[in-house]
């Protein structure tokens, strides 16, 4: 896509602020070295961010034989961002300061059958209202709300084009949310949100090529290639969960058979347990979270059924990741989301072993496989960065308001 000079300036502004958040306090010279931009360009962008009160001057540092360098740092209390993680069974919302520290959290459980768009929107509105009230901030300080929703998303129109787990087709989600949430809104997919979170604060920081494998109710892979988020031509890249793992295998909720998700998503893991031990006390047929928690406790207690279920699940995950390793040759593969977090190191160990059995030797030797180190919800954190990006994009000149009332095209600048 052809980029205008304003697009480039927005991307540069976003990258400078990202580096300031990561390195605070830092100098303009250090920012120029980190971003590859000229010192003059960095100085101009820093001036804009100072005018917007997103950053602040914090003194000087000595330089070898020259003038002291002025230091800048993020103005954490200058504004707030909200990240929304809409999942199949819950809505989780976090409110961040400008340094992306969590100030408030709220959860809304979604019971089976509560997947109508209006019901989901109601849960999101309640949780957003809760975090704003908890933080005790003025609404004008909220720069925006980033919303992560499963499935295929058109960011330009704010439409959830297809969410197979809810059978959503062309739902105007952003328009529905704008009726109950007054802040600027930015919509995307958890695969992109999780990948951006890892690039900012996680295992992908400073890495070139990264695959972030999302293991939850649904399954997918966020891609950060050549140091930047890879979306594909229609923002659909990373639908690894709906690649075929077993020919004529289990029916997937997308309508196809044998998808990765049918074997390694939370419902697939429950089916793995049911097939192995139909009467297992670890199986909670109507509660996938309780089932995964019980499996995790069983592994800790060396329960043979739990150990076998995790091993079998890891075999499927490993075979699928081996395909990613062979095709993309990434530097790091990150296991993320709540299933990976709960099953933890035992799952990671088995996955590493399985990938080693299926991947080609050379790309496997160059790939590190790790659990996400991010302590908060990666989808919320990534969604909040989309809101931050949107706020910076709306700045047309120094001091311009970051307020938006319509959906914005978001072009995530590639972090270094």
Backbone torsions as a table, in degrees:
resi	resn	phi	psi	omega
1	UNK	NA	131.7	179.5
2	UNK	-68.6	132.6	-177.8
3	UNK	-108.0	137.4	178.1
4	UNK	-83.8	170.2	177.5
5	UNK	-62.5	-32.0	178.0
6	UNK	-69.3	-38.2	175.9
7	UNK	-58.9	-44.9	-178.3
8	UNK	-65.1	-41.9	179.4
9	UNK	-63.4	-40.8	177.4
10	UNK	-61.0	-45.8	179.3
11	UNK	-61.2	-41.0	179.3
12	UNK	-67.2	-40.4	178.4
13	UNK	-61.8	-43.6	179.3
14	UNK	-62.2	-43.6	-177.8
15	UNK	-68.6	-38.6	177.3
16	UNK	-62.9	-45.0	179.0
17	UNK	-64.7	-39.2	178.0
18	UNK	-59.0	-43.0	179.3
19	UNK	-67.3	-36.7	178.0
20	UNK	-65.1	-43.0	178.2
21	UNK	-60.5	-41.0	-176.9
22	UNK	-74.3	-28.3	-169.4
23	UNK	-116.6	2.2	-172.3
24	UNK	-50.9	135.4	-9.9
25	UNK	-80.4	155.9	-178.6
26	UNK	-148.3	163.1	-178.9
27	UNK	-102.4	164.6	176.8
28	UNK	-63.0	-35.9	178.9
29	UNK	-64.4	-42.2	178.3
30	UNK	-66.1	-36.7	178.1
31	UNK	-65.6	-39.6	178.2
32	UNK	-62.8	-42.1	179.4
33	UNK	-65.9	-38.8	-176.7
34	UNK	-73.3	-33.3	-174.7
35	UNK	-96.7	-19.3	-175.1
36	UNK	80.2	6.0	177.8
37	UNK	-86.6	159.4	177.6
38	UNK	-70.2	156.8	179.6
39	UNK	-62.2	-36.7	179.4
40	UNK	-64.9	-41.6	178.3
41	UNK	-65.0	-43.7	178.8
42	UNK	-60.9	-43.3	-179.5
43	UNK	-60.8	-40.4	178.5
44	UNK	-65.0	-45.1	-179.1
45	UNK	-67.2	-38.4	175.8
46	UNK	-61.5	-40.9	177.3
47	UNK	-60.1	-41.7	178.0
48	UNK	-62.7	-43.1	-179.0
49	UNK	-68.6	-32.4	174.6
50	UNK	-65.8	-43.3	178.6
51	UNK	-61.3	-34.8	179.3
52	UNK	-80.0	-4.2	-179.1
53	UNK	62.1	26.0	173.8
54	UNK	-83.1	-23.7	176.5
55	UNK	-132.7	171.2	-178.3
56	UNK	-146.0	152.2	174.2
57	UNK	-76.0	135.9	-176.0
58	UNK	-129.8	26.8	175.9
59	UNK	110.4	-156.5	-173.0
60	UNK	-135.8	157.4	170.2
61	UNK	-124.8	148.8	179.2
62	UNK	-71.5	142.6	173.1
63	UNK	-118.8	152.7	-174.3
64	UNK	-66.3	103.7	173.5
65	UNK	76.7	4.6	-178.4
66	UNK	-124.8	-168.7	178.7
67	UNK	-70.2	148.4	175.6
68	UNK	-58.8	141.8	-179.6
69	UNK	-90.4	132.7	176.1
70	UNK	-72.7	139.0	-178.5
71	UNK	-108.3	142.4	174.3
72	UNK	-123.8	155.2	177.7
73	UNK	-143.7	158.7	177.9
74	UNK	-65.5	139.6	175.8
75	UNK	-89.5	84.1	-169.6
76	UNK	-55.5	-37.8	-176.0
77	UNK	-87.4	4.7	-175.3
78	UNK	-71.5	-24.5	-178.8
79	UNK	-166.0	177.3	180.0
80	UNK	-133.6	154.2	177.4
81	UNK	-130.1	149.9	179.2
82	UNK	-124.3	133.4	175.2
83	UNK	-115.7	134.2	-177.7
84	UNK	-119.5	124.4	175.9
85	UNK	-109.0	101.6	175.3
86	UNK	-90.7	114.4	177.6
87	UNK	-114.4	177.9	-175.3
88	UNK	-68.4	-26.0	-175.8
89	UNK	-120.0	-0.7	-177.6
90	UNK	-159.9	163.8	166.2
91	UNK	-121.2	123.2	178.3
92	UNK	-118.6	131.4	-177.2
93	UNK	-128.3	137.1	175.7
94	UNK	-130.1	140.6	175.7
95	UNK	-107.4	130.7	-174.7
96	UNK	-118.4	152.8	165.8
97	UNK	-84.4	-177.6	-175.1
98	UNK	-71.2	-15.5	173.4
99	UNK	-86.5	4.6	-179.3
100	UNK	62.6	35.8	166.7
101	UNK	-88.2	139.2	-179.3
102	UNK	-76.3	125.6	177.7
103	UNK	-103.8	-25.4	-178.3
104	UNK	-159.4	151.0	178.4
105	UNK	-134.9	152.1	174.6
106	UNK	-150.5	145.7	179.6
107	UNK	-127.8	144.8	172.8
108	UNK	-131.2	118.9	176.6
109	UNK	-79.0	141.2	176.0
110	UNK	-113.6	112.8	-179.7
111	UNK	-73.5	159.2	176.1
112	UNK	-53.7	134.1	-178.9
113	UNK	91.7	-4.3	179.8
114	UNK	-98.1	46.2	-173.7
115	UNK	-111.4	10.0	173.8
116	UNK	-65.3	144.0	-177.9
117	UNK	-52.3	-41.2	-179.0
118	UNK	-64.6	-35.0	178.1
119	UNK	-69.3	-43.1	178.3
120	UNK	-62.4	-44.8	179.3
121	UNK	-60.0	-40.2	178.4
122	UNK	-61.8	-42.1	177.9
123	UNK	-64.2	-42.2	-179.8
124	UNK	-62.9	-45.7	-178.9
125	UNK	-60.9	-41.7	179.8
126	UNK	-63.9	-43.2	-177.9
127	UNK	-70.6	-38.1	176.8
128	UNK	-63.5	-44.9	176.9
129	UNK	-59.5	-37.7	-179.0
130	UNK	-65.0	-44.9	-176.7
131	UNK	-69.7	-35.0	177.1
132	UNK	-64.3	-41.5	178.8
133	UNK	-66.6	-42.8	179.3
134	UNK	-59.9	-43.7	-176.8
135	UNK	-74.3	-19.7	179.3
136	UNK	64.2	37.5	-177.7
137	UNK	-105.4	159.6	175.3
138	UNK	-77.5	140.8	-178.8
139	UNK	-56.8	-31.6	-178.3
140	UNK	-65.3	-19.2	-179.3
141	UNK	-81.8	-11.0	179.4
142	UNK	-80.5	111.8	-178.3
143	UNK	-72.1	-29.4	-179.0
144	UNK	173.2	170.6	179.9
145	UNK	-124.7	117.0	173.7
146	UNK	-92.1	133.9	-175.0
147	UNK	-121.6	123.2	175.9
148	UNK	-103.6	123.5	-178.8
149	UNK	-131.6	136.6	-177.4
150	UNK	-63.9	154.8	175.4
151	UNK	97.9	-164.7	-176.8
152	UNK	-92.5	129.7	-170.5
153	UNK	-125.4	135.6	169.9
154	UNK	-97.7	105.1	-175.1
155	UNK	-69.9	-29.4	-177.4
156	UNK	-66.0	-42.0	-176.3
157	UNK	-99.0	-11.3	-177.1
158	UNK	72.4	28.4	-177.3
159	UNK	-105.0	131.8	168.8
160	UNK	-81.9	101.3	-172.4
161	UNK	-73.0	-37.9	-178.5
162	UNK	-159.2	118.3	173.7
163	UNK	-123.1	96.0	-170.6
164	UNK	-62.0	-32.1	-177.5
165	UNK	-69.3	-20.4	177.5
166	UNK	-112.8	-3.1	-174.8
167	UNK	58.2	42.0	174.8
168	UNK	-86.7	137.0	174.3
169	UNK	-134.7	120.4	174.7
170	UNK	52.6	51.6	177.5
171	UNK	-87.7	122.4	-179.6
172	UNK	-76.8	68.2	-168.8
173	UNK	-62.6	-43.7	-177.2
174	UNK	-64.3	-38.1	177.7
175	UNK	-64.9	-40.3	178.0
176	UNK	-65.3	-42.4	179.2
177	UNK	-65.7	-36.4	-177.7
178	UNK	-65.8	-18.3	178.1
179	UNK	-74.4	-21.4	-175.8
180	UNK	-122.9	-6.9	179.4
181	UNK	-125.9	124.1	-172.3
182	UNK	-85.5	-11.1	-175.3
183	UNK	-84.2	159.0	174.1
184	UNK	-58.2	139.4	-173.1
185	UNK	-120.9	142.5	-179.9
186	UNK	-138.9	125.3	-171.5
187	UNK	-111.4	139.4	172.2
188	UNK	-160.1	-168.1	-171.4
189	UNK	-106.9	148.1	-179.0
190	UNK	-63.1	-24.2	177.8
191	UNK	-65.0	-43.7	177.1
192	UNK	-69.6	-42.4	-179.4
193	UNK	-61.3	-45.4	-179.8
194	UNK	-64.4	-38.7	179.1
195	UNK	-65.3	-42.3	178.7
196	UNK	-64.2	-40.7	177.9
197	UNK	-59.4	-42.0	178.4
198	UNK	-67.4	-34.4	178.5
199	UNK	-68.5	-35.5	-178.9
200	UNK	-78.0	-48.1	-167.8
201	UNK	-132.6	-0.3	-170.9
202	UNK	-117.1	-147.0	-172.4
203	UNK	-71.3	-16.4	-179.8
204	UNK	-90.9	-3.6	-177.5
205	UNK	-64.9	123.4	-179.7
206	UNK	79.5	3.3	179.7
207	UNK	-97.1	158.4	179.4
208	UNK	-86.6	-61.5	-175.3
209	UNK	-119.4	120.5	-175.2
210	UNK	-134.8	141.3	170.8
211	UNK	-116.2	124.2	177.9
212	UNK	-106.3	108.5	-177.0
213	UNK	-88.9	116.0	-178.5
214	UNK	-90.9	114.5	-179.0
215	UNK	-114.6	100.0	178.0
216	UNK	-142.9	-143.8	171.9
217	UNK	-60.7	-46.9	171.2
218	UNK	-99.2	170.8	-175.1
219	UNK	-137.0	141.0	176.4
220	UNK	-167.9	-176.0	-178.0
221	UNK	-138.6	116.9	172.0
222	UNK	-81.9	138.0	-173.5
223	UNK	-117.4	124.9	173.2
224	UNK	-119.1	101.2	-174.2
225	UNK	-113.1	136.7	-177.9
226	UNK	56.3	34.3	176.8
227	UNK	80.2	4.1	-178.9
228	UNK	-132.1	156.7	179.8
229	UNK	-67.3	130.1	178.1
230	UNK	-105.2	122.5	-175.3
231	UNK	-108.0	-23.6	-171.5
232	UNK	83.2	172.3	-171.8
233	UNK	-69.8	-26.2	-179.8
234	UNK	-122.4	27.1	-179.8
235	UNK	59.0	32.9	-176.8
236	UNK	-116.5	4.6	-178.5
237	UNK	-63.6	146.5	173.9
238	UNK	99.1	6.1	179.4
239	UNK	-77.3	54.0	-180.0
240	UNK	-63.4	-31.7	-179.1
241	UNK	-63.3	-19.0	-179.7
242	UNK	-112.4	28.5	165.6
243	UNK	-92.3	152.8	-173.0
244	UNK	-81.2	124.6	177.8
245	UNK	-104.2	-37.2	-178.3
246	UNK	-130.0	115.5	178.2
247	UNK	-61.2	131.2	-179.1
248	UNK	56.2	34.1	-178.5
249	UNK	-85.2	-153.5	-177.1
250	UNK	-57.6	148.3	173.6
251	UNK	-71.4	127.8	177.4
252	UNK	-96.0	158.4	-179.4
253	UNK	-69.1	-11.5	175.1
254	UNK	-80.4	-10.2	180.0
255	UNK	104.3	-15.2	176.8
256	UNK	-89.1	175.0	180.0
257	UNK	-115.9	142.8	172.5
258	UNK	79.5	17.1	179.9
259	UNK	-66.5	153.5	175.5
260	UNK	-52.9	-45.5	-176.1
261	UNK	-59.2	-31.7	-178.3
262	UNK	-67.2	-14.8	-178.0
263	UNK	-112.7	-23.9	-173.5
264	UNK	-125.7	-6.4	169.1
265	UNK	-70.4	164.7	-177.3
266	UNK	-54.1	-45.0	176.6
267	UNK	-62.7	-34.6	177.1
268	UNK	-66.7	-38.6	177.5
269	UNK	-65.7	-39.0	175.8
270	UNK	-60.4	-39.0	178.1
271	UNK	-68.9	-36.8	174.2
272	UNK	-57.4	-43.1	178.9
273	UNK	-67.1	-43.7	-178.1
274	UNK	-62.5	-40.5	179.6
275	UNK	-67.1	-33.3	-179.3
276	UNK	-81.0	-40.4	-175.5
277	UNK	-147.3	84.7	-173.4
278	UNK	-56.9	-29.0	-176.9
279	UNK	-106.5	21.1	-178.4
280	UNK	-62.0	134.2	175.6
281	UNK	-67.1	-12.8	177.4
282	UNK	-77.4	-15.7	-176.8
283	UNK	-86.1	119.6	175.2
284	UNK	-115.8	94.2	-167.9
285	UNK	-55.1	-31.1	-176.8
286	UNK	-103.5	9.8	-174.4
287	UNK	-143.6	95.9	-177.4
288	UNK	-68.6	-34.6	179.0
289	UNK	-63.2	-44.6	178.9
290	UNK	-63.6	-36.6	178.8
291	UNK	-66.3	-45.9	179.6
292	UNK	-64.8	-40.2	177.1
293	UNK	-61.1	-42.3	179.9
294	UNK	-65.6	-39.6	176.1
295	UNK	-61.8	-42.8	179.5
296	UNK	-61.4	-43.5	177.6
297	UNK	-65.6	-37.4	178.0
298	UNK	-63.3	-40.4	177.1
299	UNK	-63.2	-42.8	178.8
300	UNK	-61.1	-31.6	-179.4
301	UNK	-92.6	7.4	-179.4
302	UNK	60.8	32.8	175.4
303	UNK	-66.7	126.0	-174.1
304	UNK	-63.3	-34.3	178.6
305	UNK	-67.7	-46.7	179.3
306	UNK	-60.6	-43.1	179.9
307	UNK	-61.7	-40.4	-179.2
308	UNK	-70.0	-38.7	178.7
309	UNK	-62.7	-45.3	179.6
310	UNK	-65.3	-38.3	179.3
311	UNK	-65.9	-43.4	179.3
312	UNK	-66.2	-41.8	177.4
313	UNK	-61.4	-42.1	-180.0
314	UNK	-64.9	-30.7	176.3
315	UNK	-61.2	-45.0	178.6
316	UNK	-66.2	-46.2	178.8
317	UNK	-59.2	-44.9	-177.9
318	UNK	-62.3	-40.7	178.1
319	UNK	-64.1	-41.3	178.7
320	UNK	-67.0	-42.6	179.3
321	UNK	-67.6	-34.4	177.6
322	UNK	-57.9	-37.4	176.1
323	UNK	-62.7	-42.1	177.8
324	UNK	-63.5	-41.6	179.8
325	UNK	-63.3	-44.3	-178.7
326	UNK	-67.2	-37.5	-176.2
327	UNK	-80.7	-43.3	-170.7
328	UNK	-101.2	-20.3	-179.4
329	UNK	51.5	53.8	-176.1
330	UNK	-77.2	159.5	175.9
331	UNK	-76.3	-35.7	-178.2
332	UNK	-146.2	142.8	170.9
333	UNK	-115.7	126.2	-176.5
334	UNK	-110.3	125.8	173.5
335	UNK	-89.7	119.4	-172.1
336	UNK	-130.2	174.9	179.0
337	UNK	79.9	179.5	-162.7
338	UNK	-71.9	-32.4	178.8
339	UNK	-67.2	-45.5	178.4
340	UNK	-62.7	-41.0	-179.3
341	UNK	-64.3	-40.7	-176.1
342	UNK	-74.7	-40.6	-179.2
343	UNK	-81.0	-23.9	164.5
344	UNK	57.6	-140.9	-172.9
345	UNK	-59.4	-39.7	177.5
346	UNK	-58.6	-41.5	177.0
347	UNK	-66.2	-45.4	-179.3
348	UNK	-56.9	-44.6	-179.5
349	UNK	-60.4	-46.1	-179.5
350	UNK	-67.5	-37.4	178.8
351	UNK	-64.2	-44.4	178.6
352	UNK	-57.6	-44.5	179.5
353	UNK	-61.8	-42.7	-177.9
354	UNK	-68.0	-41.8	177.8
355	UNK	-61.5	-41.0	178.9
356	UNK	-61.0	-30.2	179.3
357	UNK	-76.6	-27.3	-171.6
358	UNK	-107.1	-27.9	-175.6
359	UNK	-82.2	155.8	172.5
360	UNK	-65.5	147.9	-170.9
361	UNK	-61.9	-44.7	-174.0
362	UNK	-66.7	-52.4	178.2
363	UNK	-64.9	-33.6	179.0
364	UNK	-64.6	-39.5	-179.9
365	UNK	-64.0	-26.5	-178.8
366	UNK	-91.0	-2.1	-174.7
367	UNK	-108.4	129.9	172.6
368	UNK	-97.9	135.1	179.2
369	UNK	-115.9	120.3	-171.9
370	UNK	-137.6	162.4	168.2
371	UNK	-83.6	149.1	177.4
372	UNK	-61.0	131.0	178.5
373	UNK	-87.6	-1.0	-174.5
374	UNK	-72.1	122.6	-175.1
375	UNK	-77.9	-20.0	-180.0
376	UNK	-101.0	-173.7	-179.2
377	UNK	-73.9	113.9	-176.7
378	UNK	-60.9	-36.1	-179.4
379	UNK	-66.5	-39.3	176.5
380	UNK	-64.2	-45.3	-179.0
381	UNK	-62.1	-46.1	178.7
382	UNK	-64.5	-40.2	178.5
383	UNK	-62.7	-37.5	178.4
384	UNK	-63.7	-35.4	178.0
385	UNK	-68.1	-30.2	174.8
386	UNK	-64.6	-38.4	176.9
387	UNK	-66.3	-39.7	177.6
388	UNK	-63.1	-43.8	178.3
389	UNK	-61.2	-42.6	179.0
390	UNK	-63.4	-38.1	178.6
391	UNK	-64.5	-42.5	179.2
392	UNK	-67.8	-33.1	-179.2
393	UNK	-67.1	-27.4	-177.2
394	UNK	-81.0	-3.7	-179.7
395	UNK	-83.3	109.4	-179.5
396	UNK	-93.6	-20.8	-179.9
397	UNK	-158.1	171.5	-179.1
398	UNK	-58.4	132.1	176.0
399	UNK	79.7	0.6	179.5
400	UNK	-64.9	148.0	-179.5
401	UNK	-68.5	144.0	176.7
402	UNK	-89.9	7.9	-177.0
403	UNK	-72.6	135.9	174.5
404	UNK	-129.1	148.6	176.5
405	UNK	-122.2	-3.4	178.9
406	UNK	-129.1	154.7	178.9
407	UNK	-57.5	145.0	-177.2
408	UNK	-119.5	144.1	170.6
409	UNK	-70.7	128.4	-176.1
410	UNK	-111.1	125.0	178.0
411	UNK	-118.5	99.5	-175.7
412	UNK	-67.8	122.4	179.3
413	UNK	-71.3	138.1	-179.5
414	UNK	-71.0	116.0	176.5
415	UNK	-65.5	158.4	177.7
416	UNK	-87.7	NA	NA
